[in-house]
């Protein structure tokens, strides 16, 4: 019987994963001659530019204030205390009789379609490690979320929104988040692959209570992490709406001045052709209604005047 793990988190160290000598030489648990492979490695900053550059340009073109423009989305997310620049899923299969080669084959099969399964998660790295003393072979899958948004940039870093757009919807219960559903789905996929290789997966938490209290605590911690991510996404949306409100407040005096100038110009033109009473009426209508309602109101007034004029002519005779 085998056990599996698909642990999803936000602690990512690319230099550790690619076995950068200056980093791993200080990590005593790593065998410098051990087996490790890089199956995919894209520098995150390069990937961010490829994914978000068009959205940044389109967003900036709509901004009238330079201080609202985004110069580097990668750095913006990196400096945002409420956002995670990258996420990482660590996956492993644990069984006394499984060889490193079998672990390699199972994990490779599992990871090769990860990007295809998750179009809203941009995968930047997949790394196989069988060189850590006391640890079974495992892989790291590094990615960042890409969500389609209606406000702000058309594409943004938002894990909850990205997972929801893949069908992982958060429920009403605290332990029914999009991230937890995502992890359960990946666990099921890894389990099916293990079965294909002849390993039946055991779920100890289903059959034991007190002995697996640590597992229960771990699950609760994961639930809290998921809720924290959702909370950060909601805070980000509130900040955006607050920013939009500030933009409107900032521009209101400018628009009022432009409107007053326009009204002044129109009045100078109209005064040559219309009486002061009619001009006052027109501006009263413009100030209170949409343009369609303005046209309707003016036409009604014209009709009334014409009717009154016809009546006056009839009365004269």
BAFI-3210 file (N, C-alpha, C; in Angstrom, 3 decimals, decimal comma, padded with zeros to 6 digits):
// residues 317
n [1|2|3|4|5|6|7|8|9|10|11|12|13|14|15|16|17|18|19|20|21|22|23|24|25|26|27|28|29|30|31|32|33|34|35|36|37|38|39|40|41|42|43|44|45|46|47|48|49|50|51|52|53|54|55|56|57|58|59|60|61|62|63|64|65|66|67|68|69|70|71|72|73|74|75|76|77|78|79|80|81|82|83|84|85|86|87|88|89|90|91|92|93|94|95|96|97|98|99|100|101|102|103|104|105|106|107|108|109|110|111|112|113|114|115|116|117|118|119|120|121|122|123|124|125|126|127|128|129|130|131|132|133|134|135|136|137|138|139|140|141|142|143|144|145|146|147|148|149|150|151|152|153|154|155|156|157|158|159|160|161|162|163|164|165|166|167|168|169|170|171|172|173|174|175|176|177|178|179|180|181|182|183|184|185|186|187|188|189|190|191|192|193|194|195|196|197|198|199|200|201|202|203|204|205|206|207|208|209|210|211|212|213|214|215|216|217|218|219|220|221|222|223|224|225|226|227|228|229|230|231|232|233|234|235|236|237|238|239|240|241|242|243|244|245|246|247|248|249|250|251|252|253|254|255|256|257|258|259|260|261|262|263|264|265|266|267|268|269|270|271|272|273|274|275|276|277|278|279|280|281|282|283|284|285|286|287|288|289|290|291|292|293|294|295|296|297|298|299|300|301|302|303|304|305|306|307|308|309|310|311|312|313|314|315|316|317]
n.u [000,842|000,529|001,175|000,221|001,068|000,092|001,121|000,279|001,580|002,959|005,609|008,437|011,457|013,440|016,197|016,995|015,513|016,581|018,984|021,117|024,479|025,663|023,672|022,674|024,974|025,127|023,168|022,950|021,559|021,327|022,548|025,382|026,055|023,770|020,650|018,925|016,660|015,795|012,817|011,340|011,986|011,481|012,424|010,730|010,239|010,496|008,398|006,197|006,236|005,700|003,100|001,541|002,117|000,674|-001,819|-001,047|-000,205|-002,635|-004,147|-002,684|-002,990|-005,532|-005,417|-005,475|-003,959|-000,572|000,437|-001,118|-000,436|001,106|004,351|005,931|004,683|005,460|007,215|005,398|003,594|005,406|006,139|003,798|002,253|000,048|-000,149|000,964|003,835|004,582|003,490|003,706|003,561|004,227|004,872|004,627|005,223|004,824|006,161|007,381|008,461|008,783|010,784|013,349|013,314|010,751|009,229|010,069|008,989|006,208|005,749|006,577|004,692|002,471|003,005|003,361|001,073|000,110|000,065|-001,691|-003,998|-004,528|-005,122|-005,277|-003,209|-000,015|002,665|005,962|008,085|009,250|010,537|012,519|013,489|015,674|017,644|017,820|018,655|017,020|014,560|011,893|011,827|010,603|008,626|008,745|006,405|006,246|004,329|002,235|-000,879|-003,337|-005,842|-008,888|-010,223|-012,777|-012,493|-009,928|-006,743|-007,016|-006,062|-004,934|-002,975|-004,432|-005,255|-007,610|-009,638|-008,583|-008,698|-011,449|-012,338|-011,542|-013,329|-013,271|-015,034|-015,567|-017,229|-019,827|-018,942|-016,174|-014,160|-014,356|-013,070|-011,879|-009,173|-008,718|-010,401|-009,115|-006,656|-007,614|-008,561|-006,166|-004,896|-006,512|-005,947|-003,215|-003,406|-004,798|-002,845|-000,899|-002,280|-002,310|000,311|000,356|000,165|-001,708|-003,392|-003,321|-005,496|-004,958|-006,131|-008,809|-009,417|-008,414|-008,322|-007,469|-004,739|-004,059|-004,116|-002,335|-002,513|-005,108|-004,814|-002,998|-004,591|-006,494|-004,864|-004,242|-006,755|-007,122|-005,067|-006,035|-008,357|-007,185|-005,920|-008,148|-009,218|-007,243|-007,478|-010,040|-009,585|-007,867|-009,595|-011,320|-009,529|-009,026|-011,547|-011,759|-009,673|-010,690|-012,843|-011,477|-010,260|-012,464|-013,389|-011,184|-011,237|-013,678|-013,950|-012,511|-014,026|-016,406|-015,636|-015,021|-017,571|-018,946|-017,614|-018,340|-021,124|-021,193|-020,157|-022,108|-024,348|-023,666|-023,762|-026,426|-027,852|-028,023|-030,036|-032,233|-034,692|-034,069|-035,554|-036,132|-033,553|-032,777|-034,553|-033,666|-031,097|-031,834|-033,141|-031,031|-029,343|-030,588|-031,300|-030,843|-029,411|-031,256|-033,646|-033,559|-033,902|-036,493|-037,926|-037,481|-038,647|-041,288|-041,848|-041,592|-043,683|-045,799|-045,594|-046,016|-048,611|-049,879|-049,359|-050,823|-053,366|-053,562|-053,571|-055,959|-057,772|-057,534|-058,901]
n.v [-001,196|002,195|005,647|008,984|012,396|015,703|018,594|021,926|025,160|028,480|028,970|029,308|028,415|028,891|028,641|026,662|024,560|024,195|023,388|025,184|025,758|027,506|027,726|025,113|023,984|024,735|023,349|020,712|018,325|017,586|015,523|016,055|014,516|013,257|012,128|014,212|016,090|018,583|019,251|021,243|024,680|027,975|031,277|033,100|035,923|036,388|034,780|036,098|038,481|037,553|036,570|038,645|041,067|042,231|042,759|044,636|046,791|047,439|048,171|050,400|052,184|053,089|054,693|057,935|059,196|059,263|058,141|055,966|054,083|050,967|049,913|047,641|044,621|042,262|043,131|044,669|042,751|041,302|043,102|043,440|042,918|041,407|039,568|036,600|035,901|033,525|030,085|026,744|023,268|020,359|017,063|013,612|010,018|007,484|004,555|001,514|-000,403|000,820|001,826|004,331|004,772|003,945|005,808|008,063|007,557|007,502|010,073|011,640|010,970|012,010|014,775|015,649|016,450|018,513|021,317|021,343|020,453|022,615|025,452|028,001|028,276|029,228|027,343|027,367|025,869|022,493|020,113|017,344|015,573|013,379|013,314|013,997|013,406|011,074|011,636|010,770|010,308|013,118|015,731|019,195|021,538|024,549|027,530|030,297|032,003|032,849|034,921|035,873|039,072|041,500|044,044|046,522|045,329|043,120|040,546|038,996|038,269|036,029|033,595|032,372|033,286|032,285|029,498|029,210|029,826|027,589|025,834|025,120|025,828|027,778|026,685|027,135|026,293|026,422|024,627|024,093|025,197|026,687|026,102|023,819|021,989|021,882|020,672|018,166|017,167|016,906|015,018|012,802|012,330|011,678|009,383|007,639|007,270|005,969|003,594|002,577|001,784|-000,314|000,141|000,387|002,974|004,109|005,550|006,731|008,554|008,108|005,821|005,911|007,568|008,963|008,362|009,741|012,450|014,514|014,651|015,626|018,132|019,244|019,326|021,218|023,434|023,772|024,419|026,875|028,332|028,387|029,915|032,290|033,059|033,531|035,644|037,592|038,013|039,145|041,466|042,723|043,290|045,094|047,163|047,911|048,907|051,026|052,593|053,222|054,795|056,946|057,928|058,857|060,822|062,500|063,476|064,730|067,637|068,629|067,709|069,050|071,700|071,642|071,103|073,419|075,327|074,452|074,798|077,572|078,381|077,323|078,756|081,344|081,072|080,291|082,477|084,269|083,439|082,520|083,169|084,384|082,989|080,517|079,511|079,220|077,215|075,077|074,549|073,818|071,413|069,917|069,715|067,871|065,511|062,603|062,620|061,619|061,976|064,717|065,488|064,515|066,058|068,658|068,497|068,035|070,461|072,168|071,213|071,903|074,701|075,204|074,286|076,082|078,398|077,952|077,929|080,549|081,899|080,998|082,004|084,699|084,997]
n.w [000,000|-000,852|000,015|-000,818|-001,632|-002,272|-001,828|-001,594|-001,725|-000,927|-000,664|-002,409|-003,942|-006,417|-006,982|-005,210|-006,258|-008,849|-008,195|-007,664|-007,169|-005,266|-003,426|-002,685|-001,708|000,879|002,042|003,897|003,781|001,181|-001,313|-003,142|-005,305|-005,939|-007,491|-009,596|-011,620|-014,047|-015,445|-016,536|-016,834|-016,488|-016,187|-013,718|-013,965|-016,700|-017,623|-016,490|-017,950|-020,544|-020,219|-019,058|-020,320|-022,556|-021,368|-019,470|-021,088|-022,397|-020,177|-019,196|-021,320|-020,964|-018,796|-017,370|-015,572|-014,732|-012,415|-011,948|-013,741|-014,683|-014,422|-014,153|-013,826|-012,592|-010,538|-009,149|-008,067|-006,603|-004,607|-003,309|-000,328|000,111|-001,841|-003,574|-005,343|-006,621|-006,658|-005,320|-005,899|-004,202|-004,823|-004,043|-003,839|-001,553|-000,435|000,831|-000,897|-003,322|-006,007|-006,768|-009,534|-010,293|-008,878|-010,215|-012,808|-012,273|-011,204|-013,313|-015,282|-013,993|-013,898|-016,529|-017,892|-016,416|-016,948|-019,125|-017,872|-016,284|-017,445|-016,391|-014,676|-014,857|-015,561|-014,506|-013,734|-013,331|-011,263|-010,479|-007,638|-006,167|-004,366|-001,729|001,520|003,570|002,556|000,391|-003,222|-005,049|-006,607|-007,572|-008,543|-009,960|-010,212|-011,356|-010,806|-013,318|-013,987|-015,568|-015,531|-014,738|-013,788|-013,671|-014,807|-017,632|-017,343|-014,402|-011,425|-009,454|-007,355|-006,331|-008,109|-010,516|-010,094|-009,721|-012,276|-013,541|-012,640|-009,974|-007,484|-004,585|-001,640|000,851|003,319|005,641|005,091|002,446|000,201|-002,902|-003,349|-001,769|-003,039|-005,488|-004,737|-003,863|-006,277|-007,731|-006,150|-006,654|-009,343|-009,244|-007,697|-009,434|-011,378|-009,889|-009,393|-011,950|-012,202|-010,527|-007,790|-004,920|-003,348|-000,033|002,403|005,215|007,045|006,849|008,221|010,768|013,967|016,626|016,325|014,093|014,602|014,057|011,291|010,982|012,170|010,378|008,075|008,874|009,076|006,389|005,422|006,655|005,443|002,805|003,154|003,938|001,577|-000,043|001,391|001,002|-001,743|-001,850|-000,364|-002,103|-004,222|-002,967|-002,497|-005,132|-005,941|-004,143|-005,073|-007,603|-006,833|-005,681|-007,965|-009,413|-007,636|-007,660|-010,286|-010,542|-009,950|-012,164|-014,362|-013,801|-014,156|-016,901|-017,865|-017,081|-018,612|-021,153|-021,055|-020,804|-023,258|-025,006|-024,192|-024,990|-027,710|-028,141|-027,191|-029,183|-030,766|-029,321|-026,763|-023,391|-021,537|-022,784|-023,061|-020,370|-019,699|-021,301|-020,214|-017,676|-018,173|-019,307|-017,137|-015,488|-016,727|-018,921|-022,256|-024,116|-022,764|-022,631|-025,351|-025,730|-023,866|-024,815|-027,362|-026,614|-025,414|-027,603|-029,205|-027,543|-027,561|-030,274|-030,514|-028,806|-030,208|-032,588|-031,482|-030,574|-033,004|-034,118|-032,279|-032,803|-035,138]
ca.u [000,000|001,291|000,508|000,609|000,930|000,184|001,105|000,309|001,941|003,460|007,044|009,100|012,864|013,876|017,613|017,037|014,936|017,474|020,236|022,153|025,567|025,875|022,580|022,589|026,213|024,894|022,074|023,686|020,758|021,331|023,722|025,851|026,141|022,485|019,867|017,905|016,471|014,910|011,961|010,913|012,468|011,344|012,553|009,409|010,092|010,273|007,051|005,253|006,193|005,029|001,675|000,796|002,553|-000,412|-002,823|-000,479|-000,251|-004,039|-004,565|-002,019|-003,542|-006,813|-005,190|-005,199|-002,966|000,644|000,701|-001,920|000,105|001,948|005,603|006,459|003,689|006,202|007,663|004,194|003,118|006,480|006,145|002,471|002,278|-001,166|-000,119|002,087|004,394|004,585|002,986|004,426|002,974|005,223|004,162|005,437|004,580|005,605|005,930|008,682|009,002|008,863|012,156|013,449|012,933|009,288|008,764|010,356|008,026|004,863|005,690|006,677|003,356|001,547|003,310|003,487|-000,162|-000,354|-000,260|-002,897|-005,139|-004,748|-004,767|-005,229|-002,002|001,163|003,735|007,287|009,138|008,961|011,853|012,536|014,562|015,869|018,991|017,732|018,794|015,878|013,325|011,573|011,811|009,431|008,759|008,231|005,781|006,114|003,374|001,505|-002,244|-003,701|-007,304|-009,536|-010,905|-013,610|-012,000|-008,476|-006,142|-007,843|-005,476|-004,286|-002,579|-005,452|-005,387|-009,003|-010,346|-008,049|-009,248|-012,886|-012,526|-011,319|-014,431|-013,110|-015,792|-015,603|-018,550|-020,165|-018,229|-014,795|-013,252|-014,827|-012,529|-011,432|-007,837|-008,830|-010,978|-008,028|-005,722|-008,290|-008,600|-004,820|-004,665|-007,225|-005,208|-001,991|-003,815|-005,106|-001,578|-000,295|-003,005|-001,865|001,617|000,191|000,220|-002,968|-003,130|-003,988|-005,922|-004,983|-007,003|-010,184|-009,614|-007,848|-008,767|-006,496|-003,386|-003,778|-004,478|-001,452|-003,066|-006,273|-004,306|-002,421|-005,699|-007,072|-003,930|-004,412|-008,021|-006,896|-004,267|-006,923|-009,223|-006,352|-005,728|-009,410|-009,336|-006,336|-008,070|-011,156|-008,993|-007,323|-010,723|-011,776|-008,550|-009,232|-012,763|-011,427|-008,854|-011,587|-013,601|-010,565|-010,076|-013,669|-013,380|-010,106|-011,569|-014,976|-013,814|-012,073|-015,167|-017,371|-015,121|-015,214|-018,997|-019,318|-017,092|-019,162|-022,411|-020,985|-020,019|-023,403|-025,265|-023,285|-024,235|-027,882|-028,453|-028,228|-031,187|-033,355|-034,943|-033,421|-036,425|-035,940|-032,187|-032,817|-035,288|-032,797|-030,057|-032,493|-033,365|-029,727|-028,751|-031,307|-031,708|-029,972|-029,617|-032,508|-034,736|-033,479|-034,547|-037,934|-038,491|-037,466|-039,652|-042,594|-042,013|-041,820|-045,048|-046,730|-045,533|-046,667|-050,043|-050,330|-049,298|-051,971|-054,568|-053,600|-053,953|-057,391|-058,530|-057,506|-059,935]
ca.v [000,000|003,433|006,902|010,042|013,746|016,848|019,742|023,183|026,284|029,692|029,103|028,837|028,789|028,346|028,267|025,348|023,556|023,919|022,948|026,208|025,301|028,429|027,527|023,735|023,625|025,039|022,487|019,476|017,127|017,308|014,800|016,741|013,544|012,578|012,178|015,262|016,518|019,718|018,918|022,522|025,804|029,285|032,328|033,676|037,286|036,248|034,230|037,171|039,419|036,882|036,368|039,843|042,309|042,808|043,278|045,842|047,858|047,830|048,870|051,702|053,055|053,622|055,541|059,342|059,618|058,455|057,410|054,744|053,158|049,877|049,829|046,269|043,858|041,290|043,822|045,105|041,606|040,945|044,051|043,446|042,039|040,584|038,683|035,672|035,954|032,163|028,992|025,502|022,008|019,302|015,779|012,423|008,718|006,909|003,113|000,898|-001,215|001,558|002,224|005,696|004,813|003,886|007,128|008,953|007,301|007,902|011,527|012,235|010,803|012,930|016,195|016,024|017,082|019,473|022,583|021,127|020,364|023,882|026,577|029,254|028,262|029,231|026,531|027,882|024,918|021,155|019,637|016,025|015,466|012,106|013,508|014,542|012,334|010,874|012,006|009,988|011,110|013,984|016,795|020,534|022,185|025,978|028,177|031,464|031,992|033,838|034,992|036,910|039,979|042,544|045,328|046,633|044,604|042,014|039,345|039,336|037,203|035,776|032,145|031,980|033,525|031,361|028,169|029,266|029,807|026,206|025,026|024,825|026,886|027,723|026,487|027,966|025,824|026,898|023,610|023,785|026,276|026,339|025,520|022,457|021,171|021,728|019,667|016,861|016,736|016,467|013,765|011,723|012,056|010,964|008,048|006,834|006,913|004,939|002,344|002,088|001,156|-001,453|000,523|000,835|004,084|004,031|006,829|006,420|009,438|007,629|004,650|006,081|008,823|009,576|008,175|010,680|013,799|015,425|014,813|016,506|019,490|019,685|019,663|022,476|024,490|023,977|025,127|028,264|028,938|028,634|031,048|033,485|033,444|034,124|036,930|038,527|038,352|040,063|042,733|043,317|043,840|046,277|048,213|048,389|049,724|052,260|053,370|053,755|055,867|058,078|058,458|059,628|061,999|063,365|064,071|065,423|069,090|068,904|067,508|070,116|072,901|071,466|071,220|074,831|076,026|074,058|075,463|078,992|078,534|077,054|079,859|082,498|080,804|080,236|083,761|085,013|082,938|082,166|084,060|083,969|082,014|079,218|079,048|078,732|075,943|074,036|074,168|073,120|070,040|069,254|069,440|066,877|064,346|062,061|063,336|061,140|062,662|066,126|065,596|064,291|067,203|069,829|068,289|068,234|071,902|072,744|070,852|072,691|076,072|075,245|074,138|077,346|079,381|077,682|078,332|082,014|082,342|080,678|082,940|086,013|085,018]
ca.w [000,000|-000,943|000,363|-001,737|-001,109|-003,183|-000,913|-002,328|-000,857|-001,578|-000,428|-003,636|-004,084|-007,711|-006,923|-004,554|-007,155|-009,988|-007,558|-007,772|-006,306|-004,145|-002,465|-002,166|-001,000|002,286|002,506|004,175|003,523|-000,255|-001,807|-004,350|-006,402|-006,013|-008,735|-009,735|-013,004|-014,320|-016,595|-017,110|-016,029|-017,121|-015,168|-013,454|-014,492|-018,144|-017,809|-016,168|-019,075|-021,664|-019,931|-018,655|-020,990|-023,351|-020,437|-018,861|-022,106|-022,581|-018,954|-019,140|-022,359|-020,490|-017,635|-017,631|-014,587|-014,828|-011,171|-011,935|-014,741|-014,169|-015,189|-014,088|-013,063|-011,778|-009,331|-008,429|-007,283|-005,671|-003,496|-002,695|000,841|000,125|-003,006|-003,691|-006,687|-007,145|-005,825|-005,598|-005,457|-003,998|-004,956|-003,814|-003,622|-000,457|-000,288|001,136|-001,991|-004,579|-006,349|-007,283|-010,951|-010,360|-008,432|-011,344|-013,885|-011,826|-011,063|-014,659|-015,882|-013,320|-014,143|-017,938|-018,369|-015,403|-017,613|-019,931|-016,944|-015,603|-018,319|-015,632|-013,851|-015,728|-014,967|-014,854|-013,401|-012,805|-010,845|-009,824|-006,653|-005,460|-003,814|-000,373|002,509|004,445|001,877|-000,810|-004,451|-005,161|-007,603|-007,295|-009,700|-009,658|-011,119|-010,851|-011,328|-014,332|-013,975|-016,373|-014,612|-015,338|-013,315|-013,731|-015,926|-018,134|-016,740|-013,138|-010,508|-008,426|-007,307|-006,144|-009,366|-011,525|-009,825|-009,984|-013,725|-013,957|-012,119|-008,547|-006,812|-003,121|-001,070|002,010|004,499|005,732|004,543|001,097|-000,620|-004,260|-003,274|-001,245|-004,116|-006,463|-004,215|-003,885|-007,672|-008,107|-005,419|-007,363|-010,585|-008,864|-007,239|-010,626|-012,026|-009,027|-009,660|-013,259|-012,004|-009,627|-006,378|-004,352|-002,434|001,259|002,973|006,655|007,817|006,764|009,070|012,094|014,574|017,525|015,821|013,009|015,008|013,331|009,950|011,107|012,406|009,120|007,168|009,340|008,697|004,946|005,240|007,063|004,382|001,674|003,501|003,944|000,181|-000,495|002,073|000,337|-003,042|-001,607|000,029|-003,324|-004,979|-002,237|-002,761|-006,501|-005,956|-003,439|-005,999|-008,633|-006,197|-005,560|-009,318|-009,747|-006,775|-008,139|-011,580|-010,520|-010,149|-013,534|-015,252|-013,525|-014,804|-018,339|-018,130|-016,954|-019,789|-022,290|-020,905|-021,070|-024,708|-025,643|-023,894|-025,821|-029,073|-028,171|-026,864|-030,427|-031,503|-028,465|-025,632|-022,152|-020,879|-023,445|-022,739|-018,984|-019,714|-021,899|-019,267|-016,577|-018,643|-019,481|-015,826|-014,712|-017,504|-019,954|-023,524|-024,725|-022,075|-023,039|-026,660|-025,543|-023,162|-025,703|-028,405|-025,989|-025,220|-028,938|-029,598|-026,750|-028,057|-031,587|-030,277|-028,248|-031,296|-033,461|-030,751|-030,572|-034,364|-034,262|-031,438|-033,446|-036,162]
c.u [000,881|000,478|001,040|000,421|001,024|000,019|001,261|000,609|002,510|004,943|007,805|010,543|013,415|015,335|017,818|016,581|015,860|018,861|021,395|023,230|025,733|024,809|022,649|023,869|026,087|023,798|022,625|022,880|020,725|022,651|024,186|025,966|024,827|021,750|018,824|017,840|015,552|014,119|011,428|011,449|012,409|011,510|011,207|009,208|009,824|008,854|005,987|005,115|005,438|003,514|000,924|001,111|001,423|-001,469|-002,343|-000,569|-001,680|-004,544|-003,982|-002,590|-004,861|-006,639|-004,845|-004,160|-001,763|000,893|-000,132|-001,401|001,054|003,206|006,147|005,519|004,356|006,624|006,475|003,675|004,148|006,476|004,811|002,440|001,066|-001,222|001,078|002,546|004,309|003,934|003,744|003,646|004,091|004,481|005,114|004,595|005,450|005,183|007,276|009,303|009,133|010,297|012,174|013,012|011,412|008,667|008,923|009,281|006,624|004,740|005,817|005,326|002,364|001,756|003,227|002,242|-000,704|-000,759|-001,526|-004,146|-005,517|-004,305|-004,680|-004,066|-000,805|002,307|005,083|008,404|008,598|010,310|011,721|013,735|014,559|017,229|018,976|017,709|017,571|014,551|013,135|011,647|010,506|009,659|008,211|007,650|005,526|005,195|002,882|000,131|-002,480|-005,224|-007,798|-010,393|-011,700|-013,149|-010,480|-007,919|-007,022|-007,367|-004,740|-003,887|-003,640|-005,731|-006,843|-009,786|-009,890|-008,643|-010,754|-013,172|-012,193|-012,396|-014,325|-013,742|-015,771|-017,039|-018,770|-019,388|-016,771|-013,797|-013,640|-014,363|-012,093|-010,074|-007,878|-009,407|-009,934|-007,054|-006,344|-008,331|-007,242|-004,447|-005,290|-006,491|-003,945|-002,317|-004,112|-003,842|-000,852|-000,957|-002,565|-000,529|001,558|000,274|-001,148|-002,675|-003,970|-004,338|-006,070|-005,939|-008,454|-010,463|-009,124|-008,215|-007,647|-005,091|-003,036|-004,277|-003,622|-001,969|-004,252|-005,832|-003,733|-003,517|-006,341|-006,172|-004,063|-005,702|-007,866|-006,089|-005,140|-007,820|-008,440|-006,129|-006,993|-009,591|-008,464|-006,878|-009,214|-010,634|-008,438|-008,435|-011,269|-010,835|-008,727|-010,441|-012,530|-010,613|-009,702|-012,400|-012,738|-010,338|-011,259|-013,706|-012,350|-010,509|-012,866|-014,844|-013,419|-013,231|-016,223|-016,936|-015,316|-016,681|-019,439|-018,836|-017,935|-020,518|-022,305|-020,903|-021,374|-024,366|-024,962|-023,749|-025,757|-028,533|-028,718|-029,545|-032,429|-033,512|-034,278|-034,227|-036,223|-034,563|-032,136|-033,513|-034,396|-031,740|-030,624|-032,729|-032,061|-029,139|-029,395|-031,554|-030,610|-030,279|-030,908|-033,706|-034,763|-034,206|-036,061|-038,596|-038,566|-038,532|-041,064|-042,881|-042,306|-043,243|-046,072|-046,782|-046,238|-048,183|-050,629|-050,379|-050,481|-053,264|-054,718|-054,058|-055,447|-058,229|-058,598|-058,611|-061,315]
c.v [001,251|004,600|007,973|011,396|014,742|018,092|021,028|024,334|027,445|029,937|028,476|029,321|028,131|027,886|026,927|024,273|023,198|023,485|023,902|025,915|026,191|028,270|026,140|023,291|023,880|024,159|021,068|018,215|016,751|016,660|015,457|015,819|012,794|012,849|013,297|015,685|017,733|019,394|020,160|023,626|027,089|030,330|033,019|035,072|037,270|035,751|035,284|038,128|038,814|036,816|037,687|041,109|042,992|043,442|044,564|047,021|048,367|048,616|050,280|052,681|053,702|054,610|056,973|059,901|058,683|057,629|056,137|053,705|052,151|049,769|048,400|045,448|042,827|041,933|044,290|043,982|041,216|041,832|044,102|042,430|041,109|039,617|037,735|035,657|034,596|031,219|027,723|024,301|020,965|017,975|014,621|011,187|007,968|005,452|002,439|000,200|-000,454|002,029|003,674|005,811|004,771|005,212|008,135|008,803|007,790|009,425|012,236|012,147|011,804|014,378|016,599|016,711|018,130|020,792|022,476|021,063|021,724|025,071|027,913|029,299|028,183|028,510|027,060|026,892|023,590|020,499|018,314|015,951|014,083|012,127|014,066|013,399|012,277|011,252|011,153|010,890|011,905|015,011|018,103|021,071|023,643|026,638|029,492|031,492|033,117|033,843|036,122|037,764|041,034|043,931|045,361|045,945|043,418|040,673|039,761|038,075|037,105|034,281|031,714|032,140|032,552|029,965|028,130|029,182|028,447|025,271|024,658|025,961|026,693|027,554|027,387|027,563|026,254|025,908|023,202|024,870|025,761|025,643|024,077|021,520|020,889|020,642|018,272|016,295|016,196|015,168|012,588|011,337|011,267|009,550|007,139|006,392|005,841|003,583|001,725|001,356|000,018|-001,138|001,029|001,878|003,952|005,437|006,644|007,291|008,986|006,538|004,833|007,444|009,449|009,516|009,202|012,081|014,830|015,687|015,767|017,954|020,067|020,131|020,989|023,647|024,805|024,747|026,604|028,994|029,295|029,837|032,352|033,989|034,108|035,514|037,970|038,951|039,348|041,436|043,470|043,960|045,096|047,444|048,796|049,321|051,055|053,184|054,000|054,927|057,128|058,747|059,341|060,920|063,021|064,122|064,875|066,941|069,450|068,770|068,602|071,411|072,830|071,631|072,683|075,642|075,727|074,764|076,951|079,265|078,356|078,225|081,085|082,329|080,912|081,597|084,606|084,638|082,706|083,165|083,496|082,898|080,617|078,655|078,490|077,376|074,806|073,579|073,464|071,660|069,278|068,853|068,303|065,560|063,821|062,781|062,891|061,834|064,147|066,334|065,479|065,504|068,428|069,696|068,500|069,720|072,596|072,477|071,697|074,139|076,214|075,162|075,449|078,423|079,220|078,153|079,847|082,546|082,137|081,674|084,332|086,119|084,777]
c.w [000,000|-000,396|-000,580|-001,070|-002,254|-002,326|-001,717|-001,376|-001,651|-001,305|-001,598|-003,647|-005,349|-007,661|-006,221|-005,530|-008,318|-009,506|-007,863|-006,721|-005,076|-003,058|-001,841|-001,462|000,498|002,892|002,666|003,849|002,033|-000,656|-003,109|-005,559|-006,612|-007,322|-008,657|-011,204|-013,064|-015,580|-017,287|-016,215|-016,852|-016,027|-014,951|-014,046|-015,992|-018,415|-017,524|-017,349|-020,258|-021,449|-019,772|-019,460|-021,774|-022,445|-019,778|-019,828|-022,280|-021,369|-018,911|-020,154|-021,927|-019,336|-018,036|-016,669|-014,635|-013,568|-011,057|-012,936|-014,098|-015,028|-015,233|-013,204|-012,151|-010,450|-008,491|-007,533|-006,229|-004,430|-002,755|-001,548|000,896|-001,059|-002,915|-005,142|-007,371|-006,136|-006,218|-005,072|-005,370|-003,955|-004,740|-003,622|-002,616|-000,226|-000,118|-000,060|-003,315|-004,810|-006,815|-008,743|-011,115|-009,911|-009,567|-012,418|-013,509|-011,789|-012,406|-015,369|-015,294|-013,778|-015,612|-018,494|-017,392|-016,042|-018,448|-019,047|-016,377|-016,463|-017,587|-014,644|-014,791|-015,039|-015,444|-014,533|-012,905|-012,518|-010,079|-008,903|-006,003|-004,772|-002,388|000,647|003,424|003,814|000,630|-002,039|-004,563|-006,262|-007,045|-008,596|-009,316|-010,679|-010,525|-011,512|-012,336|-014,448|-014,874|-015,440|-015,375|-014,929|-013,362|-014,960|-016,330|-017,589|-015,477|-012,379|-009,418|-008,400|-007,199|-007,453|-010,452|-011,337|-010,074|-011,481|-014,331|-013,412|-010,663|-007,747|-005,298|-002,647|000,131|003,254|004,446|005,117|003,123|000,128|-001,985|-004,219|-002,763|-002,295|-005,196|-006,009|-004,223|-005,305|-008,115|-007,386|-006,151|-008,642|-010,280|-008,402|-008,433|-011,344|-011,208|-009,264|-010,975|-013,146|-010,979|-008,154|-005,923|-003,283|-001,172|001,740|004,479|007,447|007,787|007,802|010,511|012,642|015,398|016,954|014,760|013,335|014,277|011,923|009,974|011,307|011,109|008,149|007,564|008,973|007,212|004,666|005,581|005,999|003,184|001,928|003,511|002,514|-000,360|000,126|001,376|-001,016|-002,877|-001,186|-001,180|-004,144|-004,303|-002,490|-004,160|-006,557|-005,239|-004,327|-007,090|-008,074|-006,078|-006,909|-009,703|-008,937|-007,243|-009,396|-011,581|-010,688|-011,578|-014,510|-015,060|-014,208|-016,318|-018,714|-018,091|-018,144|-021,023|-022,243|-021,241|-022,573|-025,414|-025,426|-024,745|-027,261|-029,137|-027,947|-028,107|-031,108|-030,624|-027,324|-024,378|-021,436|-021,460|-023,113|-021,325|-018,908|-020,228|-020,901|-018,039|-016,936|-018,748|-018,133|-015,083|-015,435|-018,404|-021,264|-024,212|-024,089|-022,412|-024,361|-026,530|-024,900|-024,056|-026,782|-027,856|-025,798|-026,554|-029,394|-028,857|-027,235|-029,402|-031,431|-029,748|-029,317|-032,238|-032,804|-030,760|-031,905|-034,569|-033,485|-032,067|-034,502|-035,517]
res [x|x|x|x|x|x|x|x|x|x|x|x|x|x|x|x|x|x|x|x|x|x|x|x|x|x|x|x|x|x|x|x|x|x|x|x|x|x|x|x|x|x|x|x|x|x|x|x|x|x|x|x|x|x|x|x|x|x|x|x|x|x|x|x|x|x|x|x|x|x|x|x|x|x|x|x|x|x|x|x|x|x|x|x|x|x|x|x|x|x|x|x|x|x|x|x|x|x|x|x|x|x|x|x|x|x|x|x|x|x|x|x|x|x|x|x|x|x|x|x|x|x|x|x|x|x|x|x|x|x|x|x|x|x|x|x|x|x|x|x|x|x|x|x|x|x|x|x|x|x|x|x|x|x|x|x|x|x|x|x|x|x|x|x|x|x|x|x|x|x|x|x|x|x|x|x|x|x|x|x|x|x|x|x|x|x|x|x|x|x|x|x|x|x|x|x|x|x|x|x|x|x|x|x|x|x|x|x|x|x|x|x|x|x|x|x|x|x|x|x|x|x|x|x|x|x|x|x|x|x|x|x|x|x|x|x|x|x|x|x|x|x|x|x|x|x|x|x|x|x|x|x|x|x|x|x|x|x|x|x|x|x|x|x|x|x|x|x|x|x|x|x|x|x|x|x|x|x|x|x|x|x|x|x|x|x|x|x|x|x|x|x|x|x|x|x|x|x|x|x|x|x|x|x|x|x|x|x|x|x|x|x|x|x|x|x|x]
***
